[in-house]
Each structure stands twice: as structure tokens, then as C-alpha cells.
Amino acid sequence: MSIRGIAMTNSRKLMIAAVMVVLGNALVLAQPQALHKPAATADFNLDGQVEFSDFLLFAGVYGQPGTGNNGKFDLDNSGMIDFADFLEFAAAYGQQARSTYVDSYELKDDAYGTQVSVIVDDASRTIVTNSLPNHTTGVFPNDGNPNSISAQSLRYEFPIAPTFTGNSTSAREPGVAVNGVPYEPGTAESVSCRTGEFFRIEALQEVYNLGFDVNNAHVQPTGKYHYHGVPKLLVEAYASDDDLTHVGFAADGYLIYYSRSGAYQPSYLLSKTLRTGENCVASGPNPRIFNLAGTLPDGTYTSDWQYKEGIGDLDQCNGTSIDGQYVYIITDGYPYIPRCLNGEFTHISEGGRPPPRGPRRRGRP
């Protein structure tokens, strides 16, 4: 086919598509009772707007089963991507589908004392927060965490146009939740052995009691409340009909989501190599000597985990590209929150010290 013929064919397709969108909107107006999906559901490429680029993605799978990767196009959950789904899409066409927290906003909750101000300009997103969550927390101090929650004075500045590097650069504090509470997946607690081995204690494990609440969060000696895993009450508060819930901003500028269906799985597994280490002690006062040599990795220590590319849906930093948009996913399994970032960023603070009395053991390490 000639270049002219190709151009005419493409133009004809665009005209047909445009007519379909107009027709769909007209039918939607005539049958409003059949429509129920929010605009964000039809924002297939996650660019914040339901527009023609989303329609092209939809048109590419029209008539196919709504399973697997095509599931998001099956807007009426019928199992088939058909005209009913087209009506759903047409209803959302032209609408803004951005998270409420993508642009500038202020969040204040007198009941919890939450104060967050986010200013977005052409270059950056500036977050000023007192780090007090807008949801119920556990009781602090507690047996595993002797610290009390207090208001902070924190300021973060992240790029608004991320630059992807793919370098998987380690980040102790990879980002901030939409409610201004920092994400800090790692811990300061550790185990050192006289034979030279060093083990970083994981936050979410069953051997050492670090005093976490239902939000997988606890408090630093400075009074800063922070998340080490899925912030459950935050997710519940901001969840919609969409599977992906926007829950934060990464330091490199990319957005952080949580998948309520668990559709995006991490690519980490437990090592099968037995640990080494004798005459080991955990950080904190009144240390007890124990041996780790010959014990099987169970997730108690960060080094128990290994990244294996391809076994899950996410990369080493718990990131993935969804219709051309790179995002990070918080997961129910390790690493829970990204431990590294794939975009350019400036390191945030190194966080606080471990609780003065050190971690309390629940059982054998």
C-alpha cells in the first residue's frame, strides 16, 4: 500500500473512532441508568484524562475476552469486551480521571491533627507535613515501641517530571503518603555476629517485636509516625471501584499505588541457603548471645530475601509500567514498600534511631 493509502486508512480509522465516541456519548445520555463506573476506571494509560489515547487502547482489544491483562477493559465485568463496555467508556470520555492528590491540595483533619500542604508547579511537588496521619493508629508507647507520636515539621520536594534511569538506587525513605506520612520500609535494628556476619532485622516479621499497629507503622524516637508496609486504614479511606489506589509520591517523582486485588506481585523469594553466624547479638541493651548458623531464611532478616527477575510482575524496586506510565506498587509481600528507586532523586533523611531499649524478641531468631 502506498504512503498515501496508509494515511487515508489511518485517517478513516480516526474518523470512525471519533464517530463512535460521539455516538457512544449520545447513547449514554439516552441510557444513564446503565452506567456506574468512575472516570478513573477508563483512564487506561493513567495519564489523568480519559481521552482518545485511551480509546485506541480500548479499540485494540474490542471483542476479546475480558481476562488476564485485558481485564481492565471489561468495564462491566461481563467477561467480554463488548458494546456495553464501550458505553461505559463513552460515559467517562473527556473527564479528568486524576487522583484528587495529583495536583496541589491541602489536607487538614482536626480530629487527628493532620496538616498537609502540597504545592505543584512546573518543576516540582513540594510537600509540607506534620506527619500526623488522618486515621486511627495503634497505642504508642507499647511493648515493642517506647515512643509517642508527635507533630513534625517536614518538607519534601520531588520532581514533577520524573527521569527514569533504571539504576535501582537504594532509598531508605523512598517517598511520602498522600496524607503526609513518610514511607520507611527498612529498620535500624540489626544483629551482629562475632564471626563477622551482619543481619538487618526486617520490620514485618514474627521474631522481634517492633511495636507495629494495624497500618504496619510505628514511631521513631523523634515522634515521627511512619509506614513500613501497607497502610491499611489509608487504603480503606481512599479506595474506589478501581483496583489501583493512589497512596503516595516517590522521591523520584513517580506515583505510588496499592493494588487491592493483588494483581501486581513482587519478584522476591526466600533464599534456600542456610544462614551462617555464631555468637550473635541483636542491637539494644541487655543483649543475649545466640547462633544463626544452620538456620533457614524465613524473612526475619533482609538478607533472607532474594530478587529473581521475572517471577513476579514488578521489578527490583517494586515498579512496573502500566500502559506507558511507570509507577511503584506497595505490596502485601516483601519488599512491601520499594527499597530502591529507578528515577533520579535526592536522598531524603536517614530516619531515626532504633527504640532505646532495642527490639524485643517474640521467639527464636
ZIJO-V505990 format. One record per residue. N is the residue number from 1. PSI is psi in degrees with one decimal (none if undefined). BURIAL is 1 if it has 9 or more other C-alpha atoms within 8 Angstrom, else 0. D_LAST is the distance of its C-alpha to the last C-alpha in Angstrom with 1 decimal. Layout:
n = <N N>
psi = <PSI PSI>
burial = <BURIAL BURIAL>
d_last = <D_LAST D_LAST>
//
This chain:
n = <1 2 3 4 5 6 7 8 9 10 11 12 13 14 15 16 17 18 19 20 21 22 23 24 25 26 27 28 29 30 31 32 33 34 35 36 37 38 39 40 41 42 43 44 45 46 47 48 49 50 51 52 53 54 55 56 57 58 59 60 61 62 63 64 65 66 67 68 69 70 71 72 73 74 75 76 77 78 79 80 81 82 83 84 85 86 87 88 89 90 91 92 93 94 95 96 97 98 99 100 101 102 103 104 105 106 107 108 109 110 111 112 113 114 115 116 117 118 119 120 121 122 123 124 125 126 127 128 129 130 131 132 133 134 135 136 137 138 139 140 141 142 143 144 145 146 147 148 149 150 151 152 153 154 155 156 157 158 159 160 161 162 163 164 165 166 167 168 169 170 171 172 173 174 175 176 177 178 179 180 181 182 183 184 185 186 187 188 189 190 191 192 193 194 195 196 197 198 199 200 201 202 203 204 205 206 207 208 209 210 211 212 213 214 215 216 217 218 219 220 221 222 223 224 225 226 227 228 229 230 231 232 233 234 235 236 237 238 239 240 241 242 243 244 245 246 247 248 249 250 251 252 253 254 255 256 257 258 259 260 261 262 263 264 265 266 267 268 269 270 271 272 273 274 275 276 277 278 279 280 281 282 283 284 285 286 287 288 289 290 291 292 293 294 295 296 297 298 299 300 301 302 303 304 305 306 307 308 309 310 311 312 313 314 315 316 317 318 319 320 321 322 323 324 325 326 327 328 329 330 331 332 333 334 335 336 337 338 339 340 341 342 343 344 345 346 347 348 349 350 351 352 353 354 355 356 357 358 359 360 361 362 363 364 365>
psi = <141.2 163.6 -39.3 -40.5 -40.6 -44.3 -42.5 -39.9 -44.9 -41.5 -39.9 -40.8 -41.8 -40.0 -43.4 -42.6 -42.9 -41.9 -39.7 -40.1 -45.2 -46.2 -42.7 -42.4 -38.6 -43.1 -35.4 -44.3 -30.7 -22.9 58.1 -24.8 -16.5 -3.8 138.7 -6.6 140.0 160.0 -36.9 -27.4 -32.5 0.9 75.8 -32.5 7.8 36.5 5.2 0.5 134.1 107.7 -167.2 -34.2 -34.3 -38.2 -39.7 -39.0 -42.5 -45.7 -30.8 -19.6 5.5 133.7 -3.5 162.0 143.0 56.4 166.2 -133.5 -17.7 -2.9 -34.4 -19.7 -14.5 76.7 -22.7 8.3 36.8 -11.5 -7.0 138.2 103.5 -162.9 -29.7 -37.9 -35.8 -39.8 -40.2 -45.1 -44.2 -33.6 -31.0 -10.6 132.4 -6.0 155.6 133.0 16.1 150.9 147.8 -22.3 21.6 -37.1 -172.7 143.1 162.9 139.1 117.4 133.0 104.0 -29.7 -34.5 -7.5 10.4 132.1 113.3 133.2 125.5 120.7 122.7 125.7 -165.9 -21.9 -32.2 165.2 114.4 123.4 121.4 122.3 152.1 3.9 18.2 122.0 154.5 41.7 169.7 142.6 174.7 -178.8 123.5 135.3 162.3 -176.1 -31.4 -9.5 111.6 13.1 151.6 142.5 135.1 156.0 140.5 174.6 88.8 143.7 129.6 146.9 114.4 150.0 146.3 -21.8 91.9 150.1 110.3 130.6 -30.7 16.4 -11.4 55.8 128.7 138.8 111.7 -41.5 88.6 -13.4 -170.7 140.0 162.6 -21.0 10.5 2.8 130.1 150.2 125.2 89.7 -30.8 176.9 169.5 -10.1 144.5 170.3 131.0 141.0 146.7 -23.0 4.9 -11.5 148.2 132.4 127.2 126.1 131.1 151.6 -49.1 89.2 177.6 11.5 -46.5 130.6 108.8 9.7 38.3 151.8 -169.8 -19.1 12.0 41.4 156.7 -163.9 136.3 164.3 -24.1 -10.1 3.0 117.7 135.3 152.0 137.3 -8.7 -159.7 120.1 86.6 -45.4 -28.3 -44.7 -44.4 -38.0 -32.4 4.3 148.7 -161.0 -17.1 149.0 -41.4 126.0 126.1 118.2 1.4 -178.1 130.6 155.5 -20.4 0.4 -14.1 158.3 155.3 130.9 165.5 132.8 114.3 -23.5 -8.3 28.4 -22.8 110.0 142.2 165.4 45.5 147.5 162.3 138.0 148.1 2.7 126.3 144.4 157.6 167.5 121.1 154.4 58.1 149.5 143.7 153.4 152.1 170.1 166.1 55.2 147.8 133.8 133.4 167.3 140.8 -11.7 130.0 -0.4 150.5 132.3 130.9 8.8 0.8 -34.2 149.1 -38.4 -7.6 -21.8 146.0 139.1 131.1 105.4 131.5 -11.7 -15.8 -163.6 -14.3 157.2 -170.0 -28.7 16.3 34.6 163.6 163.7 122.9 106.6 46.2 -4.6 118.1 133.3 163.4 146.6 126.8 132.6 159.7 -21.1 167.8 137.3 12.2 -71.1 143.7 134.8 -7.5 168.2 147.0 6.0 170.5 135.7 162.3 129.2 137.0 -173.3 162.3 3.0 -172.6 176.8 164.3 160.4 139.7 -34.3 -1.0 172.3 145.0 134.9 142.2 -27.6 -156.3 140.3 none>
burial = <0 0 0 0 0 1 0 0 0 0 0 0 0 0 0 0 1 0 0 0 1 1 0 1 1 0 1 1 0 0 0 0 0 0 1 0 0 0 1 1 1 1 1 1 1 1 0 1 1 1 1 0 0 1 1 0 1 1 0 0 1 0 0 0 0 1 0 0 0 1 0 1 1 1 1 0 0 0 0 1 1 1 0 0 1 1 1 1 1 1 1 1 1 0 1 1 1 1 0 0 0 0 0 1 0 0 1 0 1 0 0 1 1 1 1 1 1 1 1 1 0 0 0 1 1 1 1 1 1 1 1 1 1 1 0 0 0 0 0 1 0 1 0 1 1 1 1 1 1 1 1 1 0 1 0 0 1 1 1 1 0 1 0 0 0 0 0 1 0 0 1 1 1 1 1 1 1 1 1 1 1 1 1 1 1 1 1 1 1 1 1 1 1 1 0 0 1 0 1 1 1 1 1 0 0 0 1 1 1 1 1 1 1 1 1 1 1 1 1 1 1 0 1 1 1 1 1 1 1 1 1 1 1 1 1 0 0 1 0 0 0 0 0 0 1 1 1 1 1 1 1 1 1 1 1 1 1 1 1 0 0 0 0 1 1 1 1 1 0 1 0 0 0 1 1 1 1 1 1 1 1 1 1 1 0 0 0 0 0 0 0 1 1 0 0 0 1 0 1 1 1 1 0 1 1 1 0 0 0 0 0 1 1 1 1 1 1 1 1 1 0 1 0 0 1 1 1 1 1 1 1 0 0 0 1 1 1 1 1 1 1 1 1 1 1 0 0 1 0 0 0 0 0 1 1 1 0 1 1 0 1 0 0 0 0>
d_last = <69.4 70.8 68.9 71.2 70.5 66.7 67.2 69.4 66.9 64.0 66.3 67.2 63.6 62.9 66.0 65.0 61.5 63.0 65.4 62.6 60.7 63.9 64.7 61.2 61.5 64.8 63.5 60.6 63.1 65.0 61.9 59.5 58.2 56.5 54.2 50.9 48.5 47.7 48.7 45.2 44.9 47.8 46.6 45.4 45.0 43.3 45.9 46.6 50.0 51.2 53.8 55.6 52.7 50.7 53.8 53.9 50.3 51.3 54.5 52.7 50.9 53.7 54.4 51.1 48.5 46.1 43.0 40.1 40.7 44.0 42.5 42.9 46.7 47.1 47.7 48.9 46.2 49.0 47.5 50.3 51.1 54.7 57.3 55.5 52.7 55.3 56.7 53.3 53.0 56.6 55.9 53.2 55.2 55.9 53.4 50.7 47.3 45.2 42.4 43.7 41.4 42.6 45.5 46.0 45.0 44.2 41.8 42.2 40.9 42.3 40.1 36.9 38.5 37.7 39.8 39.7 42.5 42.4 45.4 46.0 48.7 49.7 47.1 44.1 42.1 41.7 39.2 39.5 37.1 35.9 32.6 33.1 32.3 35.1 33.0 31.2 27.9 25.3 25.8 25.0 24.1 21.3 18.3 16.1 18.9 21.8 24.2 27.4 28.9 32.0 34.6 34.2 36.9 35.6 37.7 36.9 39.3 38.6 41.2 43.2 43.9 40.7 41.0 38.9 37.7 35.0 33.2 29.8 29.4 26.1 26.4 24.0 26.3 28.0 30.2 31.4 31.8 35.4 35.0 34.1 30.4 28.5 25.9 22.9 20.2 18.0 16.3 16.9 13.4 11.7 9.9 12.6 12.9 16.1 16.8 17.3 14.4 13.6 11.1 12.2 10.0 11.7 13.7 13.6 10.3 9.1 5.9 8.0 11.6 14.0 17.0 18.4 21.6 23.1 24.1 20.6 21.8 21.4 23.3 23.4 24.7 28.0 28.2 27.8 26.5 25.0 23.6 20.3 21.2 24.2 26.3 27.2 30.1 31.5 31.6 33.3 35.8 36.9 36.8 40.1 41.4 40.0 36.7 35.8 35.3 35.8 33.0 33.2 34.5 32.7 33.6 35.6 37.8 36.6 35.9 32.6 32.6 30.6 31.6 31.8 32.3 29.4 32.1 30.4 27.2 24.8 24.8 21.1 19.0 15.7 16.0 16.4 15.9 13.2 11.2 12.6 11.8 12.4 12.7 10.2 10.4 9.8 13.2 15.2 17.0 16.1 13.2 11.2 11.0 8.4 8.7 7.4 10.9 11.7 8.7 10.1 10.0 9.5 10.4 7.5 9.3 13.1 13.6 12.2 15.6 19.0 22.4 25.0 28.4 30.2 27.7 28.0 30.7 29.3 29.2 26.4 27.0 27.1 30.8 33.8 37.5 39.2 42.9 43.1 41.0 37.6 35.0 31.3 29.4 26.5 24.6 22.4 20.0 18.5 19.8 21.2 23.4 24.9 23.1 26.4 30.1 33.0 35.8 37.1 35.7 35.4 31.9 31.2 29.6 26.3 25.1 23.9 21.6 18.2 18.9 20.2 17.8 14.7 11.9 11.2 7.9 8.7 6.4 3.8 0.0>
//
